[in-house]
Amino acid sequence: MKMAKSNVIISGGNRPFWQLVLASVFFTAAIYFFYRFFVTIDLYGESREVRGAVNALEAAVITFMGGLGSSVTRDYYFDFDNYRYKSVYRVGPFKKGKWQDFQNLEYISIFKNSKAQFEVNLWYNRNKHFNISFLESKKDAMEQGKVLAQKLQINLLDATKASNQKWIKLH
């Protein structure tokens, strides 16, 4: 019996409120420092003025990167009908990502990392893998792994115990 394929979205969720506040402070500071850069830039002026403009530009870039780090989330879109996926970076309403084809899909694996989280990985091209998610519960990780393995019609490996890896039957 062949299972009907469909599309799946795995969302990184939303950032906590305090991180959004921190991001807004960083972005506001970045706007201020970019303003200071454009107001003080005078390439033919005194070296002290040029240095001040460069310092303002450096501060603008650093605070902008801090804002991105505090606000970016990552979502995954899977189009199983066309065997492709898209990793999307999202900051507020802005999204960036492009479709990529799956190549030589091998299997889905679940293992426990050093932070006591369960990772769900998609293995392809023999030794390359794509991290799909980190989950706190083995049950949730196994359920997600089973759904993806069934949709992709590939195997599922339970590697949560390194000394006792086992293939999971999906039927």
The 8 nearest C-alpha neighbors of each residue, nearest first, counted from 0:
[[1, 2, 3, 170, 152, 149, 169, 4],
 [0, 2, 3, 152, 4, 149, 150, 151],
 [1, 3, 4, 0, 150, 149, 152, 151],
 [4, 2, 1, 5, 150, 80, 0, 149],
 [3, 5, 150, 79, 80, 2, 6, 151],
 [6, 4, 79, 80, 3, 7, 78, 150],
 [5, 7, 78, 77, 79, 8, 4, 76],
 [6, 8, 77, 76, 9, 5, 78, 79],
 [9, 7, 76, 75, 10, 77, 6, 74],
 [10, 8, 75, 74, 76, 7, 11, 131],
 [11, 9, 74, 12, 8, 75, 73, 72],
 [10, 12, 73, 74, 72, 13, 9, 75],
 [13, 11, 10, 14, 72, 74, 73, 9],
 [12, 14, 15, 11, 72, 10, 70, 16],
 [13, 15, 18, 16, 70, 19, 12, 72],
 [16, 14, 18, 17, 13, 19, 20, 70],
 [15, 17, 19, 18, 20, 14, 21, 13],
 [16, 18, 20, 19, 15, 21, 14, 22],
 [19, 17, 21, 20, 16, 15, 69, 22],
 [18, 20, 22, 16, 21, 17, 70, 23],
 [21, 19, 17, 23, 18, 22, 16, 24],
 [20, 22, 18, 24, 19, 23, 17, 25],
 [23, 21, 66, 19, 25, 69, 20, 24],
 [22, 24, 26, 20, 25, 21, 27, 19],
 [23, 25, 21, 27, 22, 26, 28, 20],
 [24, 26, 66, 22, 62, 28, 23, 27],
 [27, 25, 29, 23, 66, 28, 63, 24],
 [28, 26, 24, 30, 29, 25, 23, 31],
 [27, 29, 31, 25, 26, 30, 32, 24],
 [28, 30, 59, 26, 32, 62, 63, 31],
 [31, 29, 33, 27, 28, 32, 34, 26],
 [30, 32, 28, 34, 29, 33, 35, 27],
 [31, 33, 59, 35, 29, 55, 34, 30],
 [34, 32, 36, 30, 35, 59, 31, 29],
 [33, 35, 31, 37, 32, 36, 38, 30],
 [36, 34, 32, 38, 33, 37, 39, 55],
 [35, 37, 52, 33, 55, 39, 34, 38],
 [38, 36, 34, 40, 35, 39, 33, 52],
 [37, 39, 35, 36, 40, 34, 52, 33],
 [40, 38, 36, 52, 37, 35, 41, 48],
 [41, 39, 52, 37, 36, 38, 42, 49],
 [42, 40, 44, 43, 39, 49, 48, 52],
 [41, 43, 44, 49, 40, 45, 48, 46],
 [44, 42, 41, 45, 49, 46, 40, 48],
 [45, 43, 41, 42, 48, 46, 49, 47],
 [44, 46, 47, 48, 49, 43, 41, 42],
 [45, 47, 49, 48, 50, 44, 43, 42],
 [46, 48, 50, 45, 49, 51, 44, 52],
 [49, 47, 51, 50, 45, 46, 52, 44],
 [50, 48, 46, 52, 51, 47, 42, 53],
 [49, 51, 47, 53, 48, 52, 46, 54],
 [52, 50, 48, 54, 49, 53, 55, 47],
 [51, 53, 36, 55, 49, 40, 54, 50],
 [52, 54, 56, 50, 55, 51, 57, 49],
 [53, 55, 57, 51, 52, 56, 50, 58],
 [56, 54, 52, 58, 36, 32, 53, 57],
 [57, 55, 59, 53, 54, 58, 36, 33],
 [56, 58, 54, 60, 59, 55, 53, 61],
 [57, 59, 55, 61, 56, 60, 62, 54],
 [60, 58, 29, 32, 56, 62, 57, 33],
 [59, 61, 63, 57, 58, 62, 64, 56],
 [62, 60, 58, 64, 63, 59, 57, 65],
 [63, 61, 65, 25, 29, 59, 64, 60],
 [62, 64, 66, 60, 29, 65, 61, 26],
 [63, 65, 67, 61, 66, 62, 68, 60],
 [66, 64, 62, 68, 63, 67, 25, 69],
 [67, 65, 22, 25, 63, 69, 64, 26],
 [66, 68, 64, 70, 69, 65, 71, 63],
 [67, 69, 65, 66, 70, 71, 64, 22],
 [70, 68, 22, 66, 67, 18, 65, 71],
 [69, 71, 67, 68, 90, 22, 19, 66],
 [72, 70, 90, 89, 67, 68, 69, 88],
 [73, 71, 89, 11, 88, 70, 90, 74],
 [72, 74, 88, 11, 87, 89, 10, 71],
 [73, 75, 10, 87, 11, 9, 86, 88],
 [76, 74, 86, 9, 8, 85, 87, 10],
 [75, 77, 8, 85, 84, 7, 86, 9],
 [78, 76, 84, 7, 6, 79, 83, 8],
 [79, 77, 6, 83, 80, 81, 84, 82],
 [80, 78, 82, 81, 5, 6, 4, 77],
 [79, 81, 78, 82, 4, 5, 6, 83],
 [80, 82, 79, 83, 78, 100, 84, 101],
 [83, 81, 79, 101, 80, 78, 100, 84],
 [84, 82, 100, 101, 78, 99, 81, 77],
 [85, 83, 77, 99, 76, 98, 78, 100],
 [84, 86, 98, 76, 97, 75, 99, 87],
 [85, 87, 75, 96, 74, 76, 84, 88],
 [88, 86, 96, 74, 95, 73, 75, 85],
 [89, 87, 73, 95, 94, 72, 96, 71],
 [88, 90, 94, 72, 71, 93, 73, 91],
 [91, 89, 71, 93, 70, 92, 94, 72],
 [90, 92, 93, 89, 70, 71, 94, 72],
 [91, 93, 90, 94, 89, 95, 88, 71],
 [94, 92, 90, 91, 89, 95, 88, 71],
 [95, 93, 89, 88, 87, 90, 92, 96],
 [94, 96, 88, 87, 89, 93, 97, 86],
 [97, 95, 87, 86, 85, 88, 94, 98],
 [98, 96, 85, 99, 86, 95, 87, 84],
 [97, 99, 85, 84, 83, 100, 96, 86],
 [100, 98, 83, 84, 85, 97, 101, 86],
 [99, 101, 83, 82, 102, 84, 98, 81],
 [102, 100, 83, 82, 104, 99, 103, 84],
 [101, 103, 104, 100, 123, 124, 82, 83],
 [104, 102, 124, 123, 105, 101, 125, 122],
 [103, 105, 123, 102, 122, 106, 101, 124],
 [104, 106, 123, 122, 103, 153, 125, 124],
 [107, 105, 154, 153, 122, 155, 121, 104],
 [106, 108, 121, 155, 120, 122, 148, 156],
 [109, 107, 156, 120, 155, 119, 157, 158],
 [108, 110, 119, 157, 158, 118, 159, 156],
 [111, 109, 159, 158, 118, 117, 112, 108],
 [110, 112, 117, 159, 116, 115, 118, 113],
 [113, 111, 114, 115, 116, 117, 110, 118],
 [112, 114, 115, 111, 116, 117, 110, 118],
 [113, 115, 116, 112, 111, 117, 135, 133],
 [116, 114, 113, 112, 111, 117, 135, 134],
 [117, 115, 135, 114, 111, 112, 134, 133],
 [116, 118, 111, 134, 110, 133, 135, 137],
 [119, 117, 133, 110, 109, 132, 120, 111],
 [118, 120, 109, 132, 131, 108, 130, 144],
 [121, 119, 130, 108, 129, 131, 107, 128],
 [120, 122, 107, 129, 128, 106, 130, 108],
 [123, 121, 128, 106, 105, 127, 107, 120],
 [122, 124, 104, 105, 103, 127, 125, 128],
 [125, 123, 103, 127, 126, 102, 104, 105],
 [124, 126, 123, 127, 105, 122, 103, 104],
 [127, 125, 124, 123, 128, 122, 105, 129],
 [128, 126, 123, 122, 124, 125, 129, 121],
 [129, 127, 122, 121, 123, 120, 130, 126],
 [128, 130, 121, 120, 131, 122, 127, 123],
 [131, 129, 120, 132, 119, 121, 128, 118],
 [130, 132, 119, 120, 129, 121, 133, 118],
 [131, 133, 119, 118, 130, 134, 120, 9],
 [132, 134, 118, 117, 116, 119, 135, 131],
 [135, 133, 117, 136, 116, 140, 132, 118],
 [136, 134, 116, 117, 137, 133, 115, 139],
 [135, 137, 139, 138, 134, 140, 117, 116],
 [136, 138, 140, 139, 141, 117, 135, 134],
 [137, 139, 141, 136, 140, 142, 143, 135],
 [140, 138, 142, 136, 141, 137, 143, 134],
 [141, 139, 137, 143, 142, 138, 134, 144],
 [140, 142, 144, 138, 143, 139, 145, 137],
 [143, 141, 139, 145, 144, 140, 138, 146],
 [144, 142, 140, 146, 145, 141, 139, 147],
 [143, 145, 141, 147, 142, 146, 148, 140],
 [146, 144, 148, 142, 143, 147, 141, 149],
 [145, 147, 143, 149, 144, 148, 150, 142],
 [146, 148, 150, 144, 149, 145, 151, 143],
 [149, 147, 153, 145, 151, 150, 146, 152],
 [148, 150, 152, 146, 147, 151, 145, 153],
 [151, 149, 147, 148, 152, 4, 146, 79],
 [150, 152, 148, 149, 153, 147, 79, 4],
 [153, 151, 149, 150, 148, 154, 147, 2],
 [152, 154, 148, 106, 151, 105, 149, 155],
 [155, 153, 106, 148, 107, 156, 152, 166],
 [156, 154, 107, 167, 106, 108, 166, 148],
 [155, 157, 166, 108, 165, 158, 167, 107],
 [158, 156, 109, 165, 159, 164, 108, 166],
 [159, 157, 164, 110, 160, 109, 161, 156],
 [158, 160, 110, 111, 157, 109, 161, 164],
 [161, 159, 163, 158, 162, 164, 110, 111],
 [162, 160, 163, 158, 164, 159, 110, 111],
 [161, 163, 160, 164, 158, 159, 165, 157],
 [164, 162, 160, 161, 165, 158, 159, 157],
 [165, 163, 158, 157, 161, 160, 162, 156],
 [164, 166, 157, 156, 167, 163, 158, 155],
 [165, 167, 156, 155, 157, 168, 164, 154],
 [168, 166, 155, 156, 169, 165, 157, 154],
 [169, 167, 170, 166, 155, 154, 145, 156],
 [168, 170, 167, 145, 149, 155, 154, 148],
 [169, 168, 149, 167, 0, 145, 2, 154]]
